[in-house]
Amino acid sequence: MKRVLRQGVIVAFDNDWETFTVNSANRKITRAIANYWCDSFASGWIGRYMPQLFKESGLRVAQIMPRTLVIQELELANKVFDVFQTVETTQAELVSKQDAEAWIEEL
């Protein structure tokens, strides 16, 4: 971006998937699924790395504006975040089928 930008402003956006949260009473299963989700990305923490990466490349970081997306409908969350598939994959690797099903049922 720096090489292409001669003058002006760069607006960049990316996610820090470690901040993905779910309202569930089962913290252990929620943490396992959320961490699995974050770790499924090549750089699940890129959102937190960007300001430093920009500074290291010589860009001036003028403003950082964190945003929170709140989704309260499970079907929409599934469309946006592929929740059911993530739980199924997590279940195959980290949590029991019974725990995964109970977690989805709670949501």
Biopython code that builds the backbone (N, CA, C, O; Angstrom):
import numpy as np
from Bio.PDB.StructureBuilder import StructureBuilder

atoms = [
    (1, "MET", "N", (0.824, -1.190, 0.000)),
    (1, "MET", "CA", (0.000, 0.000, 0.000)),
    (1, "MET", "C", (0.869, 1.256, 0.000)),
    (1, "MET", "O", (0.574, 2.228, -0.695)),
    (2, "LYS", "N", (1.932, 1.223, 0.779)),
    (2, "LYS", "CA", (2.797, 2.395, 0.857)),
    (2, "LYS", "C", (3.448, 2.687, -0.490)),
    (2, "LYS", "O", (3.563, 3.845, -0.891)),
    (3, "ARG", "N", (3.870, 1.646, -1.179)),
    (3, "ARG", "CA", (4.535, 1.824, -2.466)),
    (3, "ARG", "C", (3.602, 2.460, -3.490)),
    (3, "ARG", "O", (4.039, 3.289, -4.288)),
    (4, "VAL", "N", (2.345, 2.091, -3.479)),
    (4, "VAL", "CA", (1.382, 2.581, -4.463)),
    (4, "VAL", "C", (0.866, 3.974, -4.106)),
    (4, "VAL", "O", (0.577, 4.778, -4.992)),
    (5, "LEU", "N", (0.753, 4.255, -2.821)),
    (5, "LEU", "CA", (0.219, 5.544, -2.379)),
    (5, "LEU", "C", (1.287, 6.628, -2.480)),
    (5, "LEU", "O", (2.301, 6.572, -1.784)),
    (6, "ARG", "N", (1.064, 7.593, -3.329)),
    (6, "ARG", "CA", (2.009, 8.709, -3.454)),
    (6, "ARG", "C", (1.723, 9.760, -2.394)),
    (6, "ARG", "O", (2.635, 10.272, -1.744)),
    (7, "GLN", "N", (0.481, 10.065, -2.234)),
    (7, "GLN", "CA", (0.041, 10.945, -1.152)),
    (7, "GLN", "C", (-1.419, 10.657, -0.906)),
    (7, "GLN", "O", (-2.114, 10.155, -1.789)),
    (8, "GLY", "N", (-1.883, 10.962, 0.264)),
    (8, "GLY", "CA", (-3.279, 10.714, 0.577)),
    (8, "GLY", "C", (-3.436, 9.865, 1.821)),
    (8, "GLY", "O", (-2.581, 9.849, 2.707)),
    (9, "VAL", "N", (-4.540, 9.169, 1.859)),
    (9, "VAL", "CA", (-4.917, 8.423, 3.047)),
    (9, "VAL", "C", (-5.223, 6.976, 2.662)),
    (9, "VAL", "O", (-5.840, 6.716, 1.630)),
    (10, "ILE", "N", (-4.795, 6.064, 3.484)),
    (10, "ILE", "CA", (-5.157, 4.662, 3.345)),
    (10, "ILE", "C", (-6.183, 4.349, 4.432)),
    (10, "ILE", "O", (-5.977, 4.663, 5.605)),
    (11, "VAL", "N", (-7.258, 3.743, 4.039)),
    (11, "VAL", "CA", (-8.233, 3.246, 5.005)),
    (11, "VAL", "C", (-8.154, 1.732, 4.937)),
    (11, "VAL", "O", (-8.373, 1.137, 3.882)),
    (12, "ALA", "N", (-7.845, 1.118, 6.054)),
    (12, "ALA", "CA", (-7.683, -0.332, 6.088)),
    (12, "ALA", "C", (-8.573, -0.908, 7.184)),
    (12, "ALA", "O", (-8.796, -0.290, 8.225)),
    (13, "PHE", "N", (-9.065, -2.090, 6.918)),
    (13, "PHE", "CA", (-9.936, -2.762, 7.872)),
    (13, "PHE", "C", (-9.631, -4.251, 7.840)),
    (13, "PHE", "O", (-9.507, -4.842, 6.767)),
    (14, "ASP", "N", (-9.515, -4.843, 8.991)),
    (14, "ASP", "CA", (-9.453, -6.295, 9.076)),
    (14, "ASP", "C", (-9.884, -6.695, 10.482)),
    (14, "ASP", "O", (-10.020, -5.852, 11.368)),
    (15, "ASN", "N", (-10.089, -7.963, 10.665)),
    (15, "ASN", "CA", (-10.628, -8.467, 11.926)),
    (15, "ASN", "C", (-9.542, -9.005, 12.844)),
    (15, "ASN", "O", (-8.488, -9.464, 12.403)),
    (16, "ASP", "N", (-9.833, -8.932, 14.109)),
    (16, "ASP", "CA", (-9.068, -9.644, 15.122)),
    (16, "ASP", "C", (-10.018, -10.721, 15.626)),
    (16, "ASP", "O", (-10.851, -10.472, 16.498)),
    (17, "TRP", "N", (-9.884, -11.913, 15.071)),
    (17, "TRP", "CA", (-10.853, -12.968, 15.354)),
    (17, "TRP", "C", (-10.781, -13.487, 16.783)),
    (17, "TRP", "O", (-11.689, -14.190, 17.226)),
    (18, "GLU", "N", (-9.733, -13.158, 17.503)),
    (18, "GLU", "CA", (-9.664, -13.550, 18.914)),
    (18, "GLU", "C", (-10.713, -12.802, 19.734)),
    (18, "GLU", "O", (-11.072, -13.239, 20.827)),
    (19, "THR", "N", (-11.200, -11.687, 19.216)),
    (19, "THR", "CA", (-12.217, -10.915, 19.934)),
    (19, "THR", "C", (-13.630, -11.397, 19.619)),
    (19, "THR", "O", (-14.600, -10.816, 20.106)),
    (20, "PHE", "N", (-13.761, -12.440, 18.820)),
    (20, "PHE", "CA", (-15.051, -13.047, 18.506)),
    (20, "PHE", "C", (-15.647, -13.578, 19.801)),
    (20, "PHE", "O", (-15.024, -14.395, 20.479)),
    (21, "THR", "N", (-16.830, -13.131, 20.149)),
    (21, "THR", "CA", (-17.441, -13.560, 21.401)),
    (21, "THR", "C", (-18.830, -14.140, 21.160)),
    (21, "THR", "O", (-19.520, -13.780, 20.207)),
    (22, "VAL", "N", (-19.208, -15.027, 22.030)),
    (22, "VAL", "CA", (-20.514, -15.673, 21.983)),
    (22, "VAL", "C", (-21.061, -15.695, 23.395)),
    (22, "VAL", "O", (-20.344, -16.009, 24.346)),
    (23, "ASN", "N", (-22.327, -15.363, 23.527)),
    (23, "ASN", "CA", (-22.974, -15.376, 24.830)),
    (23, "ASN", "C", (-23.443, -16.793, 25.131)),
    (23, "ASN", "O", (-24.465, -17.245, 24.614)),
    (24, "SER", "N", (-22.687, -17.485, 25.971)),
    (24, "SER", "CA", (-23.013, -18.860, 26.337)),
    (24, "SER", "C", (-22.623, -19.089, 27.785)),
    (24, "SER", "O", (-21.648, -18.518, 28.275)),
    (25, "ALA", "N", (-23.380, -19.916, 28.456)),
    (25, "ALA", "CA", (-23.064, -20.255, 29.846)),
    (25, "ALA", "C", (-21.873, -21.212, 29.929)),
    (25, "ALA", "O", (-21.216, -21.304, 30.966)),
    (26, "ASN", "N", (-21.599, -21.922, 28.837)),
    (26, "ASN", "CA", (-20.528, -22.918, 28.851)),
    (26, "ASN", "C", (-19.227, -22.288, 28.355)),
    (26, "ASN", "O", (-18.935, -22.291, 27.159)),
    (27, "ARG", "N", (-18.467, -21.757, 29.280)),
    (27, "ARG", "CA", (-17.232, -21.047, 28.926)),
    (27, "ARG", "C", (-16.201, -21.966, 28.269)),
    (27, "ARG", "O", (-15.543, -21.572, 27.306)),
    (28, "LYS", "N", (-16.061, -23.172, 28.780)),
    (28, "LYS", "CA", (-15.041, -24.083, 28.251)),
    (28, "LYS", "C", (-15.294, -24.387, 26.771)),
    (28, "LYS", "O", (-14.379, -24.291, 25.952)),
    (29, "ILE", "N", (-16.508, -24.745, 26.436)),
    (29, "ILE", "CA", (-16.835, -25.071, 25.046)),
    (29, "ILE", "C", (-16.782, -23.813, 24.185)),
    (29, "ILE", "O", (-16.274, -23.852, 23.065)),
    (30, "THR", "N", (-17.294, -22.710, 24.692)),
    (30, "THR", "CA", (-17.263, -21.451, 23.942)),
    (30, "THR", "C", (-15.831, -21.057, 23.626)),
    (30, "THR", "O", (-15.532, -20.665, 22.498)),
    (31, "ARG", "N", (-14.942, -21.156, 24.608)),
    (31, "ARG", "CA", (-13.538, -20.817, 24.370)),
    (31, "ARG", "C", (-12.899, -21.745, 23.339)),
    (31, "ARG", "O", (-12.145, -21.295, 22.475)),
    (32, "ALA", "N", (-13.198, -23.026, 23.430)),
    (32, "ALA", "CA", (-12.628, -23.985, 22.477)),
    (32, "ALA", "C", (-13.082, -23.653, 21.053)),
    (32, "ALA", "O", (-12.275, -23.662, 20.124)),
    (33, "ILE", "N", (-14.362, -23.362, 20.884)),
    (33, "ILE", "CA", (-14.895, -23.061, 19.554)),
    (33, "ILE", "C", (-14.383, -21.721, 19.052)),
    (33, "ILE", "O", (-13.980, -21.610, 17.894)),
    (34, "ALA", "N", (-14.394, -20.702, 19.904)),
    (34, "ALA", "CA", (-13.923, -19.371, 19.489)),
    (34, "ALA", "C", (-12.433, -19.395, 19.145)),
    (34, "ALA", "O", (-12.017, -18.781, 18.162)),
    (35, "ASN", "N", (-11.631, -20.094, 19.939)),
    (35, "ASN", "CA", (-10.199, -20.183, 19.640)),
    (35, "ASN", "C", (-9.960, -20.976, 18.360)),
    (35, "ASN", "O", (-9.082, -20.632, 17.568)),
    (36, "TYR", "N", (-10.725, -22.020, 18.159)),
    (36, "TYR", "CA", (-10.605, -22.795, 16.928)),
    (36, "TYR", "C", (-10.938, -21.901, 15.722)),
    (36, "TYR", "O", (-10.244, -21.933, 14.706)),
    (37, "TRP", "N", (-11.992, -21.120, 15.850)),
    (37, "TRP", "CA", (-12.396, -20.185, 14.787)),
    (37, "TRP", "C", (-11.260, -19.223, 14.469)),
    (37, "TRP", "O", (-10.896, -19.054, 13.305)),
    (38, "CYS", "N", (-10.704, -18.596, 15.490)),
    (38, "CYS", "CA", (-9.608, -17.642, 15.303)),
    (38, "CYS", "C", (-8.406, -18.310, 14.641)),
    (38, "CYS", "O", (-7.812, -17.758, 13.715)),
    (39, "ASP", "N", (-8.058, -19.486, 15.115)),
    (39, "ASP", "CA", (-6.875, -20.177, 14.602)),
    (39, "ASP", "C", (-7.078, -20.756, 13.206)),
    (39, "ASP", "O", (-6.117, -21.207, 12.583)),
    (40, "SER", "N", (-8.311, -20.752, 12.707)),
    (40, "SER", "CA", (-8.565, -21.265, 11.360)),
    (40, "SER", "C", (-8.135, -20.275, 10.274)),
    (40, "SER", "O", (-8.084, -20.627, 9.096)),
    (41, "PHE", "N", (-7.830, -19.046, 10.671)),
    (41, "PHE", "CA", (-7.368, -18.024, 9.730)),
    (41, "PHE", "C", (-5.841, -18.006, 9.699)),
    (41, "PHE", "O", (-5.183, -18.297, 10.698)),
    (42, "ALA", "N", (-5.297, -17.664, 8.548)),
    (42, "ALA", "CA", (-3.831, -17.588, 8.422)),
    (42, "ALA", "C", (-3.259, -16.622, 9.451)),
    (42, "ALA", "O", (-2.198, -16.878, 10.019)),
    (43, "SER", "N", (-3.946, -15.529, 9.690)),
    (43, "SER", "CA", (-3.535, -14.578, 10.719)),
    (43, "SER", "C", (-4.788, -14.067, 11.424)),
    (43, "SER", "O", (-5.289, -12.983, 11.126)),
    (44, "GLY", "N", (-5.278, -14.860, 12.354)),
    (44, "GLY", "CA", (-6.494, -14.506, 13.078)),
    (44, "GLY", "C", (-6.366, -13.267, 13.938)),
    (44, "GLY", "O", (-7.368, -12.719, 14.397)),
    (45, "TRP", "N", (-5.136, -12.820, 14.159)),
    (45, "TRP", "CA", (-4.899, -11.621, 14.968)),
    (45, "TRP", "C", (-4.490, -10.423, 14.112)),
    (45, "TRP", "O", (-4.011, -9.429, 14.656)),
    (46, "ILE", "N", (-4.660, -10.485, 12.810)),
    (46, "ILE", "CA", (-4.175, -9.414, 11.937)),
    (46, "ILE", "C", (-4.725, -8.047, 12.339)),
    (46, "ILE", "O", (-4.033, -7.040, 12.190)),
    (47, "GLY", "N", (-5.938, -7.997, 12.839)),
    (47, "GLY", "CA", (-6.516, -6.719, 13.266)),
    (47, "GLY", "C", (-5.686, -6.013, 14.327)),
    (47, "GLY", "O", (-5.581, -4.787, 14.322)),
    (48, "ARG", "N", (-5.103, -6.772, 15.225)),
    (48, "ARG", "CA", (-4.279, -6.149, 16.272)),
    (48, "ARG", "C", (-2.867, -5.868, 15.794)),
    (48, "ARG", "O", (-2.169, -5.032, 16.368)),
    (49, "TYR", "N", (-2.436, -6.567, 14.736)),
    (49, "TYR", "CA", (-1.090, -6.355, 14.203)),
    (49, "TYR", "C", (-1.007, -5.161, 13.252)),
    (49, "TYR", "O", (0.062, -4.568, 13.104)),
    (50, "MET", "N", (-2.107, -4.804, 12.614)),
    (50, "MET", "CA", (-2.061, -3.795, 11.554)),
    (50, "MET", "C", (-1.435, -2.460, 11.951)),
    (50, "MET", "O", (-0.587, -1.960, 11.212)),
    (51, "PRO", "N", (-1.810, -1.859, 13.077)),
    (51, "PRO", "CA", (-1.195, -0.565, 13.406)),
    (51, "PRO", "C", (0.334, -0.634, 13.471)),
    (51, "PRO", "O", (1.019, 0.242, 12.943)),
    (52, "GLN", "N", (0.862, -1.668, 14.113)),
    (52, "GLN", "CA", (2.313, -1.812, 14.214)),
    (52, "GLN", "C", (2.939, -2.069, 12.850)),
    (52, "GLN", "O", (3.988, -1.508, 12.533)),
    (53, "LEU", "N", (2.303, -2.915, 12.043)),
    (53, "LEU", "CA", (2.822, -3.184, 10.697)),
    (53, "LEU", "C", (2.865, -1.915, 9.856)),
    (53, "LEU", "O", (3.824, -1.686, 9.120)),
    (54, "PHE", "N", (1.834, -1.096, 9.965)),
    (54, "PHE", "CA", (1.810, 0.165, 9.227)),
    (54, "PHE", "C", (2.934, 1.083, 9.696)),
    (54, "PHE", "O", (3.639, 1.678, 8.880)),
    (55, "LYS", "N", (3.096, 1.195, 11.004)),
    (55, "LYS", "CA", (4.160, 2.049, 11.548)),
    (55, "LYS", "C", (5.530, 1.552, 11.097)),
    (55, "LYS", "O", (6.378, 2.354, 10.707)),
    (56, "GLU", "N", (5.755, 0.250, 11.145)),
    (56, "GLU", "CA", (7.043, -0.318, 10.744)),
    (56, "GLU", "C", (7.341, -0.076, 9.271)),
    (56, "GLU", "O", (8.506, -0.036, 8.875)),
    (57, "SER", "N", (6.301, 0.086, 8.455)),
    (57, "SER", "CA", (6.513, 0.344, 7.027)),
    (57, "SER", "C", (6.689, 1.833, 6.743)),
    (57, "SER", "O", (6.895, 2.233, 5.597)),
    (58, "GLY", "N", (6.606, 2.654, 7.793)),
    (58, "GLY", "CA", (6.807, 4.087, 7.619)),
    (58, "GLY", "C", (5.535, 4.887, 7.449)),
    (58, "GLY", "O", (5.596, 6.093, 7.211)),
    (59, "LEU", "N", (4.382, 4.246, 7.564)),
    (59, "LEU", "CA", (3.117, 4.968, 7.470)),
    (59, "LEU", "C", (2.774, 5.560, 8.829)),
    (59, "LEU", "O", (3.127, 5.007, 9.870)),
    (60, "ARG", "N", (2.094, 6.673, 8.803)),
    (60, "ARG", "CA", (1.631, 7.304, 10.041)),
    (60, "ARG", "C", (0.218, 6.819, 10.311)),
    (60, "ARG", "O", (-0.670, 6.969, 9.471)),
    (61, "VAL", "N", (0.013, 6.246, 11.472)),
    (61, "VAL", "CA", (-1.310, 5.774, 11.853)),
    (61, "VAL", "C", (-2.026, 6.930, 12.545)),
    (61, "VAL", "O", (-1.705, 7.291, 13.677)),
    (62, "ALA", "N", (-2.998, 7.499, 11.848)),
    (62, "ALA", "CA", (-3.682, 8.686, 12.355)),
    (62, "ALA", "C", (-4.823, 8.326, 13.295)),
    (62, "ALA", "O", (-5.085, 9.041, 14.262)),
    (63, "GLN", "N", (-5.482, 7.248, 13.020)),
    (63, "GLN", "CA", (-6.648, 6.914, 13.824)),
    (63, "GLN", "C", (-6.910, 5.419, 13.779)),
    (63, "GLN", "O", (-6.792, 4.788, 12.729)),
    (64, "ILE", "N", (-7.263, 4.864, 14.917)),
    (64, "ILE", "CA", (-7.680, 3.470, 15.011)),
    (64, "ILE", "C", (-9.085, 3.482, 15.586)),
    (64, "ILE", "O", (-9.329, 4.057, 16.647)),
    (65, "MET", "N", (-9.997, 2.852, 14.886)),
    (65, "MET", "CA", (-11.395, 2.874, 15.301)),
    (65, "MET", "C", (-11.920, 1.436, 15.422)),
    (65, "MET", "O", (-12.403, 0.876, 14.438)),
    (66, "PRO", "N", (-11.833, 0.837, 16.607)),
    (66, "PRO", "CA", (-12.374, -0.509, 16.782)),
    (66, "PRO", "C", (-13.891, -0.497, 16.617)),
    (66, "PRO", "O", (-14.565, 0.455, 17.010)),
    (67, "ARG", "N", (-14.399, -1.543, 16.045)),
    (67, "ARG", "CA", (-15.840, -1.675, 15.851)),
    (67, "ARG", "C", (-16.286, -3.032, 16.363)),
    (67, "ARG", "O", (-15.545, -4.011, 16.283)),
    (68, "THR", "N", (-17.478, -3.083, 16.880)),
    (68, "THR", "CA", (-18.047, -4.322, 17.367)),
    (68, "THR", "C", (-19.316, -4.619, 16.584)),
    (68, "THR", "O", (-20.214, -3.781, 16.494)),
    (69, "LEU", "N", (-19.382, -5.803, 16.029)),
    (69, "LEU", "CA", (-20.576, -6.268, 15.346)),
    (69, "LEU", "C", (-21.333, -7.165, 16.314)),
    (69, "LEU", "O", (-20.790, -8.150, 16.813)),
    (70, "VAL", "N", (-22.578, -6.824, 16.575)),
    (70, "VAL", "CA", (-23.400, -7.620, 17.476)),
    (70, "VAL", "C", (-24.504, -8.269, 16.647)),
    (70, "VAL", "O", (-25.299, -7.588, 15.998)),
    (71, "ILE", "N", (-24.535, -9.577, 16.682)),
    (71, "ILE", "CA", (-25.573, -10.336, 15.983)),
    (71, "ILE", "C", (-26.330, -11.141, 17.030)),
    (71, "ILE", "O", (-25.726, -11.899, 17.789)),
    (72, "GLN", "N", (-27.626, -10.982, 17.074)),
    (72, "GLN", "CA", (-28.417, -11.667, 18.086)),
    (72, "GLN", "C", (-29.268, -12.802, 17.522)),
    (72, "GLN", "O", (-29.962, -13.483, 18.276)),
    (73, "GLU", "N", (-29.224, -13.011, 16.224)),
    (73, "GLU", "CA", (-29.988, -14.091, 15.610)),
    (73, "GLU", "C", (-29.014, -15.182, 15.156)),
    (73, "GLU", "O", (-28.075, -14.912, 14.407)),
    (74, "LEU", "N", (-29.243, -16.399, 15.611)),
    (74, "LEU", "CA", (-28.336, -17.505, 15.314)),
    (74, "LEU", "C", (-28.235, -17.769, 13.817)),
    (74, "LEU", "O", (-27.143, -18.033, 13.313)),
    (75, "GLU", "N", (-29.346, -17.704, 13.100)),
    (75, "GLU", "CA", (-29.302, -17.978, 11.655)),
    (75, "GLU", "C", (-28.429, -16.956, 10.927)),
    (75, "GLU", "O", (-27.671, -17.322, 10.028)),
    (76, "LEU", "N", (-28.527, -15.694, 11.300)),
    (76, "LEU", "CA", (-27.683, -14.670, 10.687)),
    (76, "LEU", "C", (-26.218, -14.892, 11.067)),
    (76, "LEU", "O", (-25.332, -14.779, 10.220)),
    (77, "ALA", "N", (-25.965, -15.207, 12.335)),
    (77, "ALA", "CA", (-24.589, -15.488, 12.773)),
    (77, "ALA", "C", (-24.021, -16.657, 11.982)),
    (77, "ALA", "O", (-22.843, -16.653, 11.623)),
    (78, "ASN", "N", (-24.842, -17.645, 11.713)),
    (78, "ASN", "CA", (-24.375, -18.787, 10.937)),
    (78, "ASN", "C", (-24.041, -18.372, 9.508)),
    (78, "ASN", "O", (-23.048, -18.836, 8.948)),
    (79, "LYS", "N", (-24.851, -17.513, 8.915)),
    (79, "LYS", "CA", (-24.572, -17.042, 7.553)),
    (79, "LYS", "C", (-23.284, -16.235, 7.491)),
    (79, "LYS", "O", (-22.504, -16.378, 6.550)),
    (80, "VAL", "N", (-23.060, -15.395, 8.484)),
    (80, "VAL", "CA", (-21.894, -14.521, 8.497)),
    (80, "VAL", "C", (-20.635, -15.277, 8.926)),
    (80, "VAL", "O", (-19.571, -15.099, 8.333)),
    (81, "PHE", "N", (-20.755, -16.114, 9.949)),
    (81, "PHE", "CA", (-19.580, -16.735, 10.565)),
    (81, "PHE", "C", (-19.499, -18.254, 10.398)),
    (81, "PHE", "O", (-18.560, -18.880, 10.889)),
    (82, "ASP", "N", (-20.468, -18.844, 9.714)),
    (82, "ASP", "CA", (-20.456, -20.284, 9.481)),
    (82, "ASP", "C", (-20.336, -21.051, 10.807)),
    (82, "ASP", "O", (-19.518, -21.960, 10.949)),
    (83, "VAL", "N", (-21.169, -20.657, 11.762)),
    (83, "VAL", "CA", (-21.108, -21.195, 13.120)),
    (83, "VAL", "C", (-21.290, -22.707, 13.142)),
    (83, "VAL", "O", (-20.512, -23.410, 13.786)),
    (84, "PHE", "N", (-22.295, -23.213, 12.454)),
    (84, "PHE", "CA", (-22.580, -24.656, 12.519)),
    (84, "PHE", "C", (-21.412, -25.484, 11.984)),
    (84, "PHE", "O", (-21.044, -26.496, 12.580)),
    (85, "GLN", "N", (-20.834, -25.061, 10.869)),
    (85, "GLN", "CA", (-19.697, -25.779, 10.296)),
    (85, "GLN", "C", (-18.483, -25.704, 11.230)),
    (85, "GLN", "O", (-17.762, -26.687, 11.402)),
    (86, "THR", "N", (-18.267, -24.539, 11.824)),
    (86, "THR", "CA", (-17.156, -24.380, 12.760)),
    (86, "THR", "C", (-17.328, -25.309, 13.956)),
    (86, "THR", "O", (-16.373, -25.951, 14.394)),
    (87, "VAL", "N", (-18.545, -25.377, 14.482)),
    (87, "VAL", "CA", (-18.810, -26.261, 15.623)),
    (87, "VAL", "C", (-18.608, -27.714, 15.219)),
    (87, "VAL", "O", (-18.038, -28.499, 15.976)),
    (88, "GLU", "N", (-19.074, -28.071, 14.033)),
    (88, "GLU", "CA", (-18.907, -29.453, 13.573)),
    (88, "GLU", "C", (-17.429, -29.807, 13.444)),
    (88, "GLU", "O", (-17.010, -30.887, 13.862)),
    (89, "THR", "N", (-16.651, -28.920, 12.879)),
    (89, "THR", "CA", (-15.217, -29.166, 12.722)),
    (89, "THR", "C", (-14.527, -29.197, 14.082)),
    (89, "THR", "O", (-13.676, -30.051, 14.333)),
    (90, "THR", "N", (-14.893, -28.273, 14.951)),
    (90, "THR", "CA", (-14.322, -28.242, 16.299)),
    (90, "THR", "C", (-14.657, -29.527, 17.031)),
    (90, "THR", "O", (-13.822, -30.103, 17.729)),
    (91, "GLN", "N", (-15.897, -29.966, 16.860)),
    (91, "GLN", "CA", (-16.350, -31.185, 17.532)),
    (91, "GLN", "C", (-15.507, -32.371, 17.095)),
    (91, "GLN", "O", (-15.209, -33.253, 17.900)),
    (92, "ALA", "N", (-15.127, -32.396, 15.842)),
    (92, "ALA", "CA", (-14.319, -33.508, 15.352)),
    (92, "ALA", "C", (-12.915, -33.496, 15.951)),
    (92, "ALA", "O", (-12.244, -34.528, 15.983)),
    (93, "GLU", "N", (-12.468, -32.332, 16.424)),
    (93, "GLU", "CA", (-11.086, -32.217, 16.894)),
    (93, "GLU", "C", (-10.924, -31.918, 18.390)),
    (93, "GLU", "O", (-9.969, -32.383, 19.013)),
    (94, "LEU", "N", (-11.865, -31.135, 18.975)),
    (94, "LEU", "CA", (-11.609, -30.640, 20.331)),
    (94, "LEU", "C", (-12.686, -30.918, 21.375)),
    (94, "LEU", "O", (-12.371, -31.093, 22.552)),
    (95, "VAL", "N", (-13.926, -30.961, 20.970)),
    (95, "VAL", "CA", (-15.008, -31.123, 21.947)),
    (95, "VAL", "C", (-15.848, -32.336, 21.562)),
    (95, "VAL", "O", (-15.856, -32.769, 20.410)),
    (96, "SER", "N", (-16.544, -32.865, 22.542)),
    (96, "SER", "CA", (-17.376, -34.040, 22.273)),
    (96, "SER", "C", (-18.602, -33.637, 21.448)),
    (96, "SER", "O", (-19.014, -32.477, 21.438)),
    (97, "LYS", "N", (-19.159, -34.609, 20.772)),
    (97, "LYS", "CA", (-20.374, -34.369, 19.979)),
    (97, "LYS", "C", (-21.501, -33.896, 20.891)),
    (97, "LYS", "O", (-22.252, -32.988, 20.535)),
    (98, "GLN", "N", (-21.616, -34.502, 22.048)),
    (98, "GLN", "CA", (-22.659, -34.136, 23.011)),
    (98, "GLN", "C", (-22.496, -32.682, 23.458)),
    (98, "GLN", "O", (-23.477, -31.939, 23.510)),
    (99, "ASP", "N", (-21.272, -32.272, 23.780)),
    (99, "ASP", "CA", (-21.025, -30.891, 24.198)),
    (99, "ASP", "C", (-21.310, -29.908, 23.059)),
    (99, "ASP", "O", (-21.886, -28.843, 23.283)),
    (100, "ALA", "N", (-20.911, -30.265, 21.854)),
    (100, "ALA", "CA", (-21.153, -29.400, 20.696)),
    (100, "ALA", "C", (-22.636, -29.228, 20.449)),
    (100, "ALA", "O", (-23.101, -28.114, 20.207)),
    (101, "GLU", "N", (-23.386, -30.320, 20.507)),
    (101, "GLU", "CA", (-24.835, -30.248, 20.296)),
    (101, "GLU", "C", (-25.512, -29.435, 21.386)),
    (101, "GLU", "O", (-26.412, -28.645, 21.100)),
    (102, "ALA", "N", (-25.092, -29.618, 22.631)),
    (102, "ALA", "CA", (-25.672, -28.854, 23.736)),
    (102, "ALA", "C", (-25.363, -27.366, 23.585)),
    (102, "ALA", "O", (-26.200, -26.520, 23.899)),
    (103, "TRP", "N", (-24.173, -27.054, 23.110)),
    (103, "TRP", "CA", (-23.781, -25.652, 22.922)),
    (103, "TRP", "C", (-24.655, -24.994, 21.862)),
    (103, "TRP", "O", (-25.149, -23.885, 22.060)),
    (104, "ILE", "N", (-24.845, -25.678, 20.738)),
    (104, "ILE", "CA", (-25.699, -25.140, 19.664)),
    (104, "ILE", "C", (-27.134, -25.006, 20.170)),
    (104, "ILE", "O", (-27.797, -24.006, 19.896)),
    (105, "GLU", "N", (-27.602, -25.979, 20.886)),
    (105, "GLU", "CA", (-28.983, -25.938, 21.421)),
    (105, "GLU", "C", (-29.155, -24.725, 22.342)),
    (105, "GLU", "O", (-30.185, -24.052, 22.301)),
    (106, "GLU", "N", (-28.149, -24.453, 23.167)),
    (106, "GLU", "CA", (-28.228, -23.298, 24.065)),
    (106, "GLU", "C", (-28.334, -22.002, 23.260)),
    (106, "GLU", "O", (-29.111, -21.112, 23.605)),
    (107, "LEU", "N", (-27.556, -21.902, 22.198)),
    (107, "LEU", "CA", (-27.592, -20.681, 21.385)),
    (107, "LEU", "C", (-28.953, -20.509, 20.752)),
    (107, "LEU", "O", (-29.180, -19.539, 20.030)),
]
sb = StructureBuilder()
sb.init_structure("model")
sb.init_model(0)
sb.init_chain("A")
sb.init_seg("    ")
for serial, (resi, resn, name, xyz) in enumerate(atoms, 1):
    if name == "N":
        sb.init_residue(resn, " ", resi, " ")
    sb.init_atom(name, np.array(xyz, "f"), 0.0, 1.0, " ", f" {name:<3s}", serial, name[0])
structure = sb.get_structure()
